[in-house]
Amino acid sequence: QVQLVESGGGLVQAGGSLRLSCAASGSIVSIAVMGWYRQAPGKQRELVASITSGGITNYEDSVKGRFTISRDNAKNTVYLQMNSLKPEDTAVYYCNLRWTSRNYWGQGTQVTVSA
C-alpha cells in the first residue's frame, strides 16, 4: 500500500547543492514520521534527517546547518535540501516512512560529491 520513490540525486562538486524528493503514496503518510537515511560503500546506513507529522525536525550532527528536511502533506512529498555539499556526503540516500512499528523504504538515489 505504501510506496516511496526518491529522485533528485546526481553528481555535484564540493560546495554545490542538490534537492532530493520523496514521493509517497498511502493513507498513513500524513501521520507518519518521515526521514532520509544514507549509506556509503562499506558503511552502515545512518539517519540524516527526520521530520514528524507536525513538522518537528531532527538532523545528524554533520549535516546541521547545511541540510534542511521539509514535507508537503498535501502532496505527500518529503524533501531534503542539501547545501554546501562535501565529498563525505557521497552515499545512496533512502527515503523512510515510519508508522508505529512499521518501516517503509524507497529504492534510493545516488548522491556523489566530487572534490
C-alpha positions as CSV (number, residue, x, y, z in Angstrom):
1,Q,0.0,0.0,0.0
2,V,2.9,2.4,0.8
3,Q,5.2,3.3,-1.9
4,L,8.2,5.7,-1.7
5,V,10.1,7.0,-4.8
6,E,13.2,9.1,-4.4
7,S,14.6,11.4,-7.0
8,G,17.0,14.3,-7.3
9,G,20.3,12.6,-6.8
10,G,23.3,13.2,-9.0
11,L,26.9,14.3,-9.3
12,V,27.9,17.7,-7.9
13,Q,31.1,19.4,-7.0
14,A,32.0,20.2,-3.4
15,G,30.2,23.2,-2.2
16,G,27.3,22.6,-4.5
17,S,23.6,21.8,-3.8
18,L,21.0,19.2,-4.5
19,R,17.4,18.8,-3.5
20,L,16.1,15.3,-3.0
21,S,12.4,14.5,-3.3
22,C,10.5,11.5,-1.9
23,A,7.0,11.0,-3.4
24,A,5.0,8.9,-1.0
25,S,1.7,7.1,-1.5
26,G,-0.7,5.7,1.1
27,S,-3.2,7.0,3.6
28,I,-0.8,6.9,6.5
29,V,1.8,9.3,5.0
30,S,0.3,12.3,6.7
31,I,0.6,10.9,10.2
32,A,3.9,9.1,9.8
33,V,7.5,10.2,10.7
34,M,9.5,10.6,7.5
35,G,13.2,10.5,7.2
36,W,16.2,10.5,5.0
37,Y,19.0,7.9,5.5
38,R,22.2,7.4,3.6
39,Q,24.6,4.6,3.1
40,A,28.1,4.8,1.8
41,P,30.0,1.8,0.5
42,G,31.2,-0.4,3.3
43,K,29.4,1.6,5.9
44,Q,26.2,1.3,7.9
45,R,23.0,3.1,6.9
46,E,22.7,6.2,9.0
47,L,19.9,8.6,9.7
48,V,20.5,12.0,8.1
49,A,17.3,13.9,9.0
50,S,13.8,13.2,10.1
51,I,10.5,15.1,10.3
52,T,7.4,14.3,12.3
53,S,3.8,14.7,11.1
54,G,3.8,18.0,13.0
55,G,6.9,19.4,11.3
56,I,9.5,18.8,14.1
57,T,12.9,18.1,12.6
58,N,16.0,16.3,13.7
59,Y,19.4,16.2,12.0
60,E,22.6,14.2,12.2
61,D,25.3,16.5,13.6
62,S,27.5,16.5,10.4
63,V,24.7,18.0,8.3
64,K,23.3,20.6,10.7
65,G,23.2,24.0,9.1
66,R,23.7,22.5,5.6
67,F,20.7,20.2,5.1
68,T,17.0,21.0,5.5
69,I,14.2,18.5,5.6
70,S,10.7,19.5,4.9
71,R,7.4,18.0,3.9
72,D,4.3,18.9,2.0
73,N,1.5,16.7,3.3
74,A,-0.9,17.9,0.7
75,K,1.4,16.5,-2.0
76,N,2.6,13.5,0.1
77,T,6.2,14.6,-0.6
78,V,9.2,15.0,1.5
79,Y,12.3,17.0,0.6
80,L,15.9,17.2,1.6
81,Q,17.6,20.3,0.6
82,M,21.4,19.8,0.7
83,N,23.7,22.8,0.5
84,S,27.5,23.1,0.9
85,L,27.9,19.5,0.0
86,K,31.1,17.7,0.9
87,P,32.8,14.6,-0.6
88,E,31.9,12.8,2.7
89,D,28.2,13.3,1.8
90,T,28.6,10.8,-1.0
91,A,26.2,7.9,-0.5
92,V,23.0,6.4,-1.6
93,Y,20.2,8.3,0.0
94,Y,17.0,6.5,1.1
95,C,13.6,7.8,2.0
96,N,12.0,6.2,5.0
97,L,8.5,6.2,6.4
98,R,7.9,5.0,9.9
99,W,4.4,4.4,11.3
100,T,4.0,2.7,14.7
101,S,6.4,-0.2,14.4
102,R,6.4,-0.4,10.6
103,N,9.0,0.9,8.2
104,Y,8.9,1.5,4.5
105,W,11.8,2.3,2.2
106,G,12.4,3.7,-1.2
107,Q,14.9,2.3,-3.7
108,G,17.4,5.0,-3.0
109,T,19.1,7.7,-5.1
110,Q,22.8,8.2,-5.6
111,V,24.5,11.4,-4.5
112,T,28.1,11.8,-5.5
113,V,30.1,14.9,-4.4
114,S,33.5,15.3,-6.1
115,A,36.4,17.2,-4.6
